[in-house]
Amino acid sequence: MLYTLSRSPYRTDCLALSHFLSKDDDLLFMQDGVIALLNKSYFFKCHELTNVFILEEDLMARGLQFFMPKEARRINYQDFVQLTIKHKQHIAW
């Protein structure tokens, strides 16, 4: 399943989202959701997530390119389209 987080962690229940995730899911941080990855958030501490992605354009727009964990893979919009093709289901947060 593809999960996308587009809201700031201050406006979203990220803890609730983390309860839905399994190690085989893909999680994409985009728009203000990229802020949730600062300081290696509990998305990495609570789960064995291996498929974590950050939309590069949103990361750059917020000046956070030097503060993201190395475990998260930076992608562009073409990669985002490929993720949506890969998954039959998508849940947006």
Backbone as numpy.savetxt, mean C-alpha at the origin, in Angstrom:
# Nx Ny Nz CAx CAy CAz Cx Cy Cz
-6.17 -11.13 -3.56 -7.01 -9.96 -3.56 -6.12 -8.73 -3.56
-6.58 -7.69 -4.23 -5.87 -6.41 -4.25 -6.56 -5.45 -3.28
-5.78 -4.91 -2.38 -6.25 -3.86 -1.47 -5.51 -2.58 -1.83
-6.25 -1.47 -1.90 -5.60 -0.18 -2.10 -5.96 0.73 -0.93
-4.96 1.40 -0.43 -5.16 2.36 0.65 -4.84 3.74 0.10
-5.85 4.60 0.02 -5.67 5.92 -0.57 -5.85 7.06 0.42
-6.26 6.76 1.62 -6.48 7.82 2.62 -5.37 7.84 3.65
-5.19 8.98 4.23 -4.20 9.15 5.28 -4.51 8.20 6.43
-3.48 7.68 7.10 -3.73 6.80 8.25 -4.44 7.53 9.38
-4.47 8.85 9.33 -5.16 9.62 10.36 -6.65 9.72 10.07
-7.07 9.30 8.87 -8.48 9.35 8.49 -9.04 7.98 8.14
-8.27 6.94 8.38 -8.66 5.58 8.00 -8.34 4.62 9.14
-9.13 3.61 9.28 -8.87 2.59 10.29 -7.92 1.55 9.69
-6.63 1.86 9.71 -5.62 0.97 9.14 -5.54 -0.35 9.90
-5.83 -0.31 11.17 -5.81 -1.54 11.96 -6.87 -2.51 11.46
-8.06 -2.00 11.15 -9.12 -2.85 10.61 -8.70 -3.45 9.27
-8.08 -2.64 8.43 -7.60 -3.14 7.14 -6.59 -4.26 7.35
-5.71 -4.09 8.29 -4.65 -5.09 8.51 -5.23 -6.45 8.92
-6.41 -6.47 9.51 -7.03 -7.74 9.91 -7.55 -8.54 8.71
-7.80 -7.86 7.60 -8.30 -8.54 6.40 -7.18 -9.14 5.56
-5.97 -8.66 5.73 -4.87 -9.04 4.85 -4.35 -10.44 5.12
-4.03 -11.13 4.05 -3.32 -12.40 4.17 -2.00 -12.26 3.42
-1.10 -13.18 3.65 0.24 -13.05 3.07 0.24 -13.13 1.54
-0.82 -13.63 0.94 -0.88 -13.73 -0.52 -1.54 -12.53 -1.19
-2.06 -11.60 -0.41 -2.72 -10.42 -0.96 -1.69 -9.40 -1.43
-2.12 -8.55 -2.36 -1.32 -7.41 -2.78 -1.92 -6.17 -2.13
-1.06 -5.32 -1.60 -1.49 -4.09 -0.94 -0.78 -2.92 -1.60
-1.57 -2.00 -2.14 -1.02 -0.83 -2.82 -1.35 0.43 -2.02
-0.32 1.19 -1.70 -0.48 2.48 -1.04 -0.42 3.56 -2.11
-1.42 4.43 -2.10 -1.51 5.48 -3.11 -2.12 6.73 -2.49
-2.05 7.84 -3.20 -2.55 9.13 -2.73 -2.02 9.38 -1.32
-2.86 9.82 -0.38 -2.40 10.08 0.99 -2.12 8.80 1.76
-2.50 7.67 1.23 -2.23 6.39 1.88 -0.75 6.08 2.01
0.10 6.72 1.17 1.54 6.46 1.26 2.10 6.86 2.62
1.44 7.78 3.30 1.88 8.24 4.62 1.87 7.09 5.63
1.00 6.13 5.42 0.87 5.00 6.35 2.13 4.15 6.42
3.01 4.27 5.45 4.23 3.45 5.45 5.41 4.10 6.15
5.25 5.31 6.63 6.34 5.95 7.35 6.69 5.15 8.60
7.93 5.07 8.91 8.42 4.37 10.11 8.03 2.90 10.16
8.00 2.24 9.03 7.68 0.80 8.99 6.45 0.47 9.83
5.35 0.92 9.38 4.09 0.76 10.12 3.77 -0.69 10.43
2.70 -0.89 11.18 2.30 -2.22 11.62 1.90 -3.12 10.47
1.79 -2.60 9.26 1.52 -3.48 8.12 2.65 -4.48 7.95
3.86 -4.06 8.28 5.00 -4.96 8.19 5.22 -5.71 9.50
4.88 -5.11 10.61 5.12 -5.73 11.91 4.13 -6.85 12.22
2.90 -6.71 11.76 1.85 -7.67 12.12 1.64 -8.76 11.08
2.15 -8.57 9.90 1.88 -9.53 8.83 3.15 -9.86 8.08
3.14 -10.99 7.45 4.26 -11.38 6.59 3.95 -10.94 5.17
3.76 -9.65 5.00 3.41 -9.14 3.69 4.63 -9.10 2.78
4.49 -9.68 1.63 5.58 -9.65 0.66 5.18 -8.87 -0.58
3.92 -8.58 -0.72 3.43 -7.91 -1.91 2.90 -6.52 -1.56
3.81 -5.65 -1.16 3.45 -4.28 -0.79 3.99 -3.34 -1.86
3.12 -2.48 -2.36 3.48 -1.58 -3.44 3.16 -0.14 -3.06
3.92 0.79 -3.63 3.68 2.22 -3.44 3.62 2.85 -4.82
2.61 3.67 -5.04 2.52 4.37 -6.32 3.56 5.50 -6.31
4.54 5.37 -7.17 5.69 6.28 -7.21 5.29 7.75 -7.34
4.33 8.05 -8.19 3.91 9.43 -8.40 3.38 10.07 -7.12
2.63 9.31 -6.34 2.08 9.84 -5.09 3.16 10.00 -4.03
4.11 9.11 -4.03 5.24 9.19 -3.11 6.06 10.45 -3.38
6.37 10.70 -4.63 7.15 11.87 -5.02 6.38 13.17 -4.75
5.08 13.16 -5.01 4.27 14.36 -4.81 4.25 14.80 -3.36
4.45 13.87 -2.44 4.44 14.19 -1.01 5.84 14.30 -0.43
6.85 14.19 -1.26 8.23 14.34 -0.81 8.69 13.25 0.14
8.15 12.06 0.00 8.45 10.97 0.93 9.36 9.90 0.34
9.96 10.17 -0.80 10.74 9.14 -1.48 11.93 8.62 -0.68
12.41 9.37 0.29 13.56 8.94 1.08 13.18 8.29 2.42
11.89 8.18 2.68 11.44 7.70 3.99 10.65 6.39 3.93
10.62 5.76 2.81 9.81 4.56 2.66 10.63 3.30 2.93
10.01 2.29 3.50 10.72 1.04 3.78 11.14 0.34 2.49
12.28 -0.30 2.55 12.80 -0.98 1.35 11.95 -2.19 0.97
11.14 -2.70 1.89 10.29 -3.86 1.60 9.17 -3.54 0.62
8.82 -2.27 0.51 7.74 -1.87 -0.39 8.31 -1.57 -1.78
7.63 -2.07 -2.78 8.08 -1.88 -4.17 7.38 -0.68 -4.79
8.16 0.20 -5.37 7.61 1.38 -6.03 7.15 1.01 -7.43
5.93 1.44 -7.77 5.38 1.12 -9.09 4.81 2.37 -9.75
4.57 2.29 -11.05 3.95 3.39 -11.78 2.51 3.00 -12.14
1.84 3.86 -12.90 0.44 3.59 -13.23 0.26 2.36 -14.12
1.22 2.08 -14.99 1.13 0.88 -15.81 1.18 -0.38 -14.95
2.04 -0.36 -13.92 2.10 -1.49 -12.99 0.79 -1.62 -12.20
0.20 -0.49 -11.86 -1.08 -0.48 -11.14 -2.15 -1.17 -11.99
-2.17 -0.86 -13.27 -3.13 -1.51 -14.17 -2.90 -3.02 -14.19
-1.65 -3.44 -14.21 -1.34 -4.87 -14.20 -1.83 -5.55 -12.92
-1.73 -4.85 -11.79 -2.24 -5.40 -10.53 -3.76 -5.59 -10.60
-4.45 -4.63 -11.20 -5.91 -4.76 -11.30 -6.30 -5.89 -12.25
-5.50 -6.13 -13.26 -5.77 -7.25 -14.17 -5.51 -8.58 -13.47
-4.48 -8.61 -12.65 -4.10 -9.83 -11.93 -5.18 -10.30 -10.96
-5.87 -9.34 -10.35 -6.84 -9.68 -9.30 -8.28 -9.51 -9.79
-9.09 -10.49 -9.49 -10.51 -10.41 -9.84 -11.26 -9.53 -8.85
-10.74 -9.44 -7.64 -11.39 -8.64 -6.60 -10.47 -7.53 -6.12
-11.09 -6.40 -5.80 -10.34 -5.23 -5.35 -11.15 -4.55 -4.24
-10.49 -4.27 -3.15 -11.13 -3.53 -2.06 -10.34 -2.25 -1.84
-11.04 -1.13 -1.93 -10.41 0.18 -1.76 -10.69 0.71 -0.37
-9.65 1.19 0.29 -9.77 1.77 1.62 -9.39 3.23 1.54
